[in-house]
Amino acid sequence: MKMRPEKNQVTWAITIFVLAIALMLAYYVIFDGRTLVRSIGGVIDSLSGIIIGVVIAFALLPLLEGIEEKILFPLYKLCGKETSEYAREDRSRRKQIRKIAILLTMIIFILIIYSLFRIIIPQLIDSIKEIATNLPIYVNNVDEYSNLFLSNNPELQRLIDSQLDAYYENLSEFLSKKLLPMLPSMDTIFKFASKSFFSIIGIVFDLIVGTIVAIYILDSKEKFTTVGKKMAYSFFREDFANELISGFRFTKTTFESFIGGKLIDSLIIGVICYIGALILKIDYPVLISVIVGVTNIIPFFGPYIGAIPCALILLIVNPMHSLWFLIFIMILQQVDGNVIGPRILGNTTGLSSFWILFSILFFGGIWGFIGMIIGVPVFATIYDVLRKLIYRGLRKKNITEI
């Protein structure tokens, strides 16, 4: 006669096993956490090429879809070639469109990277070095301006002179001891390359693998979506699988719309700022426009974060340029906030102004600059999940209005 365990005995056995595993993991984390961190770091290092590829693919996905939807599909339709996803001939056309879109996307991506390293970064380095070299001259010019306008107010002039001396000392120390040693030159690049030959090979290899992975993901994104749906419906109940898929779809749309829209918006603002700086003949237009464009990615606080250091830089170079820049940037940010931004972004997150401000401060305090950029879509996703859970709980209790 065979002995079969009762149902409650099996449940207790599984519970005890899971609890024992959890206790062992907790002990390992508490008393041998460094080894766990090293192990996780080793896994991440081994998968770094794939991780880079996923990040590149996610960043390029809005560009790929824009090329397909806004350019290639209308172009094919104009030529009398429909692209239905059901007909076999049309499916082959969709594949052809996808390959053309991937080719154009990667060309644009490579051109952006080339422009960044070949044109923009060298000009940034030259501008910073020039500012550091001419800093005593600039400070002397500001001192002469203050003496000219404040000759009748010696107390205010002494206050400004003392603040200017402190500002000059801090800026000079920052430039000479912290920033300039970090800027690469041909000698430092050669020395670094000779000492870190294998590290550079590893970085180049990861970038090549990441690019290949990104191309594969962009080409097969519908297949990954289909596999994910099959897994959700296979492992979970239908209602829970529907909610899970809806949550992932909302997360993808929110991140893609917000991050992609912010990047496009910031690129436009950077270009407009560069053109405006050239028209107004403001010094260091590339440096100024890059700072303004990059910081504009940060919602709410970005314009102020970018405008303040640019104004201070221009203040020591040419105070009148600083004044013209502040007037120009205020007009530009009004245009961005009321015209350009809403046209590109719309209300992609569904959050009120209070929650946007909260998410920037909260995640910025946790993750720094990156947290200020991704904090809004992250909190929008959390907010959407909590909202759905609350509505589900209210429906279970037959509460329709509060």
C-alpha positions in Angstrom: 0.0 0.0 0.0 1.5 3.3 -1.1 1.6 6.3 1.3 0.4 9.6 -0.3 1.0 12.8 1.5 -2.0 14.9 2.3 -2.6 18.2 0.5 -1.8 20.3 3.6 1.4 18.3 4.2 2.6 19.2 0.7 1.7 22.8 1.3 3.6 22.9 4.6 6.7 21.2 3.0 6.8 23.7 0.1 6.4 26.6 2.6 9.2 25.3 4.8 11.5 24.9 1.8 10.8 28.4 0.5 11.3 29.8 3.9 14.6 28.0 4.3 15.8 29.3 1.0 14.7 32.9 1.9 16.6 32.6 5.3 19.8 31.4 3.6 19.6 34.2 1.1 19.0 36.8 3.9 22.0 35.4 5.8 24.1 35.5 2.7 23.1 39.1 2.0 23.6 40.3 5.6 26.9 38.6 6.4 28.5 38.1 3.0 27.0 40.9 1.0 30.2 42.0 -0.7 30.5 38.6 -2.3 26.9 38.8 -3.5 27.6 42.3 -4.9 30.7 41.1 -6.7 28.8 38.1 -8.1 26.0 40.4 -9.4 28.6 42.8 -10.8 30.3 39.9 -12.6 27.0 38.9 -14.2 26.3 42.4 -15.2 29.8 42.7 -16.7 29.4 39.5 -18.7 26.1 40.8 -20.0 27.2 44.4 -20.5 27.1 44.2 -24.3 23.5 42.9 -24.2 22.5 45.6 -21.7 24.1 48.3 -23.9 22.2 46.9 -26.9 18.8 47.0 -25.0 19.4 50.6 -23.9 20.4 51.7 -27.5 17.4 49.9 -28.9 15.0 51.5 -26.4 16.5 54.9 -27.2 16.3 54.5 -30.9 12.8 52.9 -30.9 10.9 56.2 -31.2 13.1 57.2 -34.2 12.5 53.9 -35.9 8.8 54.1 -35.4 8.7 57.7 -36.6 10.6 56.8 -39.8 8.2 53.9 -40.5 5.0 55.7 -39.6 5.7 59.2 -40.9 8.0 58.5 -43.9 8.1 55.0 -45.3 4.5 53.8 -44.9 3.1 57.0 -46.5 5.7 56.8 -49.2 4.8 53.2 -50.0 1.1 54.1 -50.0 1.8 57.0 -52.3 3.4 54.5 -54.7 0.3 52.3 -54.6 1.7 49.6 -52.3 -0.5 48.8 -49.3 1.2 47.4 -46.2 -1.4 45.3 -44.4 0.0 43.0 -41.8 -2.3 40.1 -42.8 -1.6 39.7 -46.5 1.5 37.6 -47.3 2.8 40.1 -49.9 2.2 43.0 -47.6 3.9 41.3 -44.8 7.0 41.0 -46.9 6.7 44.7 -47.7 6.5 45.5 -44.0 9.7 43.5 -43.5 11.3 45.5 -46.2 10.2 48.7 -44.6 11.5 47.6 -41.3 14.9 46.9 -42.7 15.1 50.3 -44.5 13.9 52.0 -41.3 16.6 50.2 -39.3 19.3 51.2 -41.8 18.2 54.9 -41.7 18.0 54.8 -37.9 21.5 53.4 -37.5 22.9 55.8 -40.0 21.4 58.7 -38.0 22.6 57.2 -34.7 26.2 56.8 -36.1 26.1 60.4 -37.5 25.0 61.7 -34.1 27.8 59.8 -32.3 30.3 60.9 -34.9 29.2 64.6 -34.6 29.4 64.3 -30.8 33.0 63.0 -30.7 34.3 64.7 -33.8 32.8 68.2 -33.6 31.0 69.0 -30.4 33.2 67.5 -27.7 36.5 69.0 -29.1 34.9 72.5 -29.2 33.6 72.0 -25.6 37.1 71.1 -24.5 38.7 74.1 -26.3 36.1 76.5 -24.8 36.7 75.3 -21.3 40.5 75.5 -21.7 40.2 79.0 -23.2 38.0 80.1 -20.2 40.5 78.7 -17.8 43.4 80.4 -19.6 41.7 83.8 -19.9 40.0 83.8 -16.5 42.2 86.5 -14.9 41.5 88.8 -17.9 37.8 88.1 -17.7 37.7 88.8 -13.9 39.6 92.1 -14.5 37.0 93.1 -17.1 34.2 92.5 -14.7 36.0 94.5 -12.0 36.4 97.4 -14.4 32.6 97.2 -15.2 31.7 97.3 -11.6 34.1 100.2 -10.9 32.5 102.1 -13.8 28.9 101.7 -12.7 29.4 101.8 -8.9 31.9 104.6 -8.5 29.3 106.6 -6.5 28.6 103.7 -4.2 31.9 102.5 -2.6 30.2 100.2 0.0 28.3 98.2 -2.7 31.5 98.2 -4.8 33.5 96.7 -2.0 30.8 94.0 -1.5 30.8 93.1 -5.2 34.6 93.1 -5.3 34.7 90.7 -2.3 32.1 88.4 -3.9 33.9 88.5 -7.2 37.2 87.6 -5.5 35.6 84.6 -3.8 33.9 83.5 -7.0 37.1 83.8 -9.0 39.0 81.8 -6.4 36.4 79.0 -6.3 36.1 78.9 -10.1 39.9 79.0 -10.6 40.4 76.2 -8.2 37.6 74.1 -9.8 39.0 74.6 -13.3 42.7 74.1 -12.5 42.4 71.3 -10.0 39.3 69.4 -10.9 38.0 70.0 -14.5 41.2 70.6 -16.5 42.9 67.4 -15.3 39.9 65.5 -16.5 39.9 66.9 -20.0 41.7 64.6 -22.5 44.5 65.6 -24.8 46.4 63.6 -27.4 49.2 62.8 -24.9 46.8 61.7 -22.2 44.7 59.7 -24.7 47.8 57.9 -25.9 49.0 57.1 -22.4 45.6 55.9 -21.4 45.3 53.8 -24.5 48.7 52.2 -24.0 48.0 51.4 -20.3 44.4 50.2 -20.8 44.7 48.4 -24.1 42.6 45.4 -23.1 40.0 47.6 -21.3 39.6 49.6 -24.5 39.2 46.4 -26.5 36.6 45.3 -24.1 34.7 48.6 -24.4 34.8 48.5 -28.2 33.7 44.8 -28.2 30.7 45.7 -25.9 29.8 48.6 -28.2 29.9 46.3 -31.3 27.9 43.6 -29.5 25.5 46.3 -28.2 24.9 47.7 -31.7 24.3 44.2 -33.1 21.9 43.4 -30.3 20.1 46.7 -30.8 19.6 46.0 -34.5 18.2 42.5 -33.7 15.8 43.9 -31.1 14.6 46.7 -33.4 14.1 44.1 -36.2 12.2 41.6 -34.0 10.4 43.8 -31.5 7.0 42.4 -32.4 8.3 38.8 -31.8 9.5 39.8 -28.3 6.0 41.3 -27.7 4.3 38.2 -28.9 6.5 35.9 -26.7 5.8 38.1 -23.7 2.1 37.9 -24.2 2.2 34.1 -24.6 4.2 33.8 -21.3 1.7 36.1 -19.5 -1.3 34.1 -20.6 0.5 30.8 -20.0 1.6 31.5 -16.4 -1.3 33.7 -15.1 -5.0 34.0 -15.1 -6.5 35.8 -18.1 -7.7 38.8 -16.1 -4.3 39.2 -14.4 -2.5 38.6 -17.6 -4.6 41.4 -19.3 -3.7 43.8 -16.4 0.0 42.8 -16.6 0.1 43.4 -20.4 -1.7 46.7 -20.0 0.8 47.8 -17.4 3.8 46.9 -19.6 2.2 48.7 -22.5 1.6 51.8 -20.4 5.2 51.7 -19.1 6.6 51.4 -22.6 4.4 54.2 -24.0 5.1 56.5 -21.1 8.9 56.0 -21.2 9.1 56.1 -24.9 6.9 59.2 -25.3 8.4 61.1 -22.4 12.1 60.3 -22.8 12.0 60.3 -26.6 10.0 63.5 -26.6 12.3 65.2 -24.1 15.3 64.3 -26.1 13.8 65.7 -29.3 12.6 68.8 -27.5 16.0 69.4 -25.9 17.8 68.9 -29.2 15.5 71.6 -30.8 16.1 73.9 -27.8 19.9 73.4 -28.1 20.0 74.1 -31.8 17.8 77.2 -31.4 20.0 78.4 -28.5 23.1 77.9 -30.7 21.6 79.9 -33.6 20.5 82.6 -31.2 24.0 82.8 -29.6 25.5 83.2 -33.0 23.0 86.0 -34.0 23.6 87.8 -30.7 27.4 87.2 -31.0 27.5 85.6 -27.5 30.8 84.0 -26.6 31.2 80.2 -26.5 28.0 79.4 -28.4 28.6 75.6 -28.5 29.4 75.4 -24.8 26.3 77.5 -23.9 23.9 75.6 -26.2 25.1 72.2 -25.0 24.6 73.1 -21.4 21.1 74.5 -22.1 20.1 71.5 -24.3 21.3 68.9 -21.9 19.8 70.4 -18.8 16.5 71.0 -20.6 16.0 67.2 -20.5 15.2 67.6 -16.8 11.6 68.6 -16.4 10.6 71.8 -14.5 14.0 72.6 -13.1 16.1 72.0 -16.3 15.9 75.5 -17.8 17.0 77.1 -14.5 19.8 74.6 -13.9 21.2 75.3 -17.4 20.7 79.1 -17.4 22.4 79.8 -14.1 25.9 78.4 -14.9 25.8 79.8 -18.5 24.9 83.3 -17.2 27.8 83.0 -14.6 30.2 82.0 -17.3 29.2 84.8 -19.6 29.2 87.2 -16.6 33.0 86.9 -16.2 33.6 86.9 -20.0 31.3 89.8 -20.9 28.6 91.1 -18.5 26.5 92.5 -21.3 26.5 89.1 -23.0 25.2 87.6 -19.8 22.3 90.1 -19.7 21.4 89.4 -23.4 21.7 85.7 -22.8 19.3 85.8 -19.8 16.7 87.8 -21.8 17.1 85.4 -24.7 16.8 82.3 -22.6 13.7 83.6 -20.8 12.0 84.1 -24.2 13.2 80.7 -25.4 11.9 78.9 -22.4 8.5 80.6 -22.7 8.4 79.4 -26.3 9.4 75.9 -25.3 7.0 75.7 -22.4 4.0 77.0 -24.3 4.6 75.9 -27.9 7.4 73.4 -28.6 7.1 71.2 -25.5 3.3 70.7 -25.5 3.4 70.0 -29.3 6.0 67.3 -28.8 5.2 65.8 -25.4 1.5 66.7 -24.7 0.4 65.1 -21.5 2.3 61.8 -21.9 2.4 61.0 -18.1 -1.0 62.0 -16.9 0.5 63.5 -13.8 -0.4 66.8 -12.2 2.2 69.5 -11.7 2.5 68.7 -8.0 3.3 65.0 -8.7 5.8 65.9 -11.4 7.6 68.2 -9.0 7.4 65.5 -6.3 8.9 62.8 -8.6 11.7 65.0 -9.7 12.7 65.9 -6.2 12.3 62.3 -4.8 14.1 60.4 -7.5 16.6 63.1 -8.0 17.5 62.8 -4.3 17.9 59.0 -4.8 19.6 58.7 -8.2 20.9 62.2 -8.8 20.9 63.6 -12.3 19.6 60.4 -13.9 16.8 60.3 -11.3 15.7 63.8 -12.3 15.4 62.7 -15.9 13.6 59.3 -15.5 11.8 60.1 -12.2 8.7 61.4 -13.9 8.0 58.3 -16.1 8.9 56.0 -13.3 6.5 57.7 -10.9 3.8 57.8 -13.6 4.1 54.1 -14.0 3.8 53.6 -10.2 0.9 56.0 -10.0 -0.9 54.2 -12.8 -0.5 50.8 -11.0 -1.7 52.2 -7.7 -4.7 53.9 -9.4 -5.8 50.6 -11.0 -5.4 48.7 -7.7 -7.5 51.3 -5.9 -10.3 51.2 -8.6 -10.3 47.4 -8.5 -10.7 47.4 -4.7 -13.5 49.9 -5.0 -15.3 47.8 -7.6 -15.0 44.7 -5.4 -16.8 46.7 -2.7 -19.4 48.0 -5.2 -18.3 51.6 -4.5 -18.7 53.7 -7.6 -18.6 57.2 -6.3 -16.8 58.9 -3.4 
